[in-house]
Structure formats: C-alpha cells, structure tokens
Amino acid sequence: MVTKKITTLSEFILDKQKDFPFATGDLSALLGDIALAAKLINRKVNKAGLVDILGDAGSNNIHGEEVKKLDVFAHEQMTNCLRVSGECAGIASEESDGYLVFDDDRSKKAKYVVCYDPLDGSSNIDVNISIGTIFAIYRKVNPEGVCDELDFLQAGNKLVAAGYVIYGSSTMLVYTTGNNNVNGFTLDPSIGEFCLSHPNIRIPEKGGIYSVNESYWNTFSIGVNNFIRYCKTPDKASNRPYNSRYIGTLVSDFHRNLIKGGIFMYPATTSHPDGKLRLLYECNPMAFLAENAGGMAMNGKKRILDIVPTELHQRVPLFTGSKDMVEKAMEFVLEDELILI
Ligand code: AHM
C-alpha cells in the first residue's frame, strides 16, 4: 500500500519561510499561534450544541465556572494565544471597542499587529450552521516601540498575510501571504493537525453563483437590483440564470464561492449606506484572499484594498469573488449614484 505524504500546516509554513532568506520566523510563529487558537475555538464550537445540556451562556457549568458566549470565548482565545506568543505587538478585534497593546518586553519589540473577527456569522451559532474566524496581519508602521492606532488603520494593500478558519462539515484554515498563492488546510481531528488539502486555490474566473441577502431588495440601489435581475435572467451563452446561495456567514459564503466560482455581495442599503461588514476584520482579509486567488474585491467604486481606514470599526460595501462577475456587477452598480463612498 502506498501512503500519501501528508504536509501539515507547520511544515508548509516553515517550507515557505525558506523562500525568504532573511525571514526571522516571526510570521511563521504568528500563523502557528493563530492555528492554535483556531483549534481551541474549534473544540468549543463542536460542543456548542451541548450548551443547553451543560448550561446556557451566562450560567455556571458543573465546575462552577461561567459558561461564556462562544464569540466572547473565541475573542479571548485569539487574544490570549497572540498575547503570550511575543510575536504580536497588539490586536484589534471585532469583539472589542478599541485596540489592545501588548506591552510586555517581547511583544513591545514584535513586528506585527493582527486584526480579527473571532467568530464570524455569530447569528448562525444557535442553528448549527458553519461559522468562522477571520484574521489579517500587518507589519507595524514604526518598527520601534509599542503599537498605536495607525498600525491598525493601514490600507489592505499593506497586508502581510490574511486568512480564515471555517468551522463547517470539516474545519479548514485558508490563508495567503500574497504572491498569488492561497492554500487550504483541513483539520484532521485524529492527529490535531491542519493538513494541506487545497494547494494553490484559484477562484474560477467565470462563476455561476450569486450570494446576497435579497430580503434587502427594496433598500438596494437600482444598480445592485439591476445586477441581481441580470443574475436571474436566463441566457444560454453565459450560463444564466446563476444559482442563488446565501448562508449568512461571510466565511462560508466566501469559501464556497472561492472553490466553485461566484460573487458575494453585501451592498449599501438606504438605511446603511456603508453596508454592514467591517473593513478591518472582514472585507480586507477577504479581499486579500480573493485577489491572491485570481478574483476581485470592490466596494462599488474602488478596490477594497486601496481604502485607507479612518476608524477601527469602519464598514464598507463589499462585492467579491470571480473576476468576471465582480466586473459585471461594477458595470451595473456604477450606473447608479446611491452607493456612497
Ligand atoms: P456578525 O458579525 O454578527 O457575525 O455579522 C456578520 C455576518 C457575516 O458573516 C454575514 O455575511 C452577514 O453578517 C450576514 O448579514 P445579514 O443577516 O444582514 O444578511
């Protein structure tokens, strides 16, 4: 019997590091810390259905400890893993108002800051639908001293690495450090390792899926609605109508479209002119992944990665996925003035 060689995430990261002769290994270690936090979150996510049996969030479990909400737990795991690692100078999380500076001796000298959404799709937790963790890694603007807000308010085109973990029918970690290379690793629970399962992911240029919350139809711009109508209109030459698929967890919708080809949209609405999704924690990391997999990510007028953030929790409209579909969506969207940039 021939046994196929398994490449673990740690082996893969170390192997990649060899391509950069001056690499110190800090980024590799940082990615390893995030993978560790993901495994801890995954363990808890798998037990989420037992919360009603073992105790509701906010109550005490059999050990007398408070049962935490899963998103708070995920935030704490990410923060703790990064804090003790010494490779991260500070974090900004969707779950906390401000950024957090790690000011111990090692972290103060660290080169990187990390932005994350510890548990994306939290409204899906209670109904056993895939959720995820999204992360983005930047180099500190000023390598000396503790980090400050400007380190987090960098445009996505300055990203060093980004990725997500999807807690789905299997648990996967997908990440990129740029260079048009995106790789996916599936967690083998029997050995507790993420193993390379999806090398060099390329998003199909012509997708066949559109993902949008159509219940907001009445509040979208005319341009967005015209694009949705285009997606539904039969046309043999371009394989329309496209399939409509919407999970309501960005990580899951994005992941499906990344593998199968499609567009994900969270456009501006009349009541939310900047949409719902956060630039730092959701849109930038997904845009970096999309572009490095051969896709696109726009806010309706410009490239997501070129937006310079002005605040930590800034929201932006998002159109991302297969290049042909995003370009087509932009043609429709640009016809209309409702999108406010
Ligand atoms: P969350 O931060 O509460 O998890 O919300 C983010 C989620 C995204 O994962 C998803 O794409 C979007 O919200 C769905 O929103 P809606 O229910 O308005 O369609």
Boltz pocket constraint, residues with backbone or C-beta under 6 A from the ligand:
constraints:
  - pocket:
      binder: B
      contacts: [[A, 119], [A, 120], [A, 121], [A, 122], [A, 123], [A, 213], [A, 248], [A, 249], [A, 250], [A, 251], [A, 266], [A, 276]]
      max_distance: 6.0
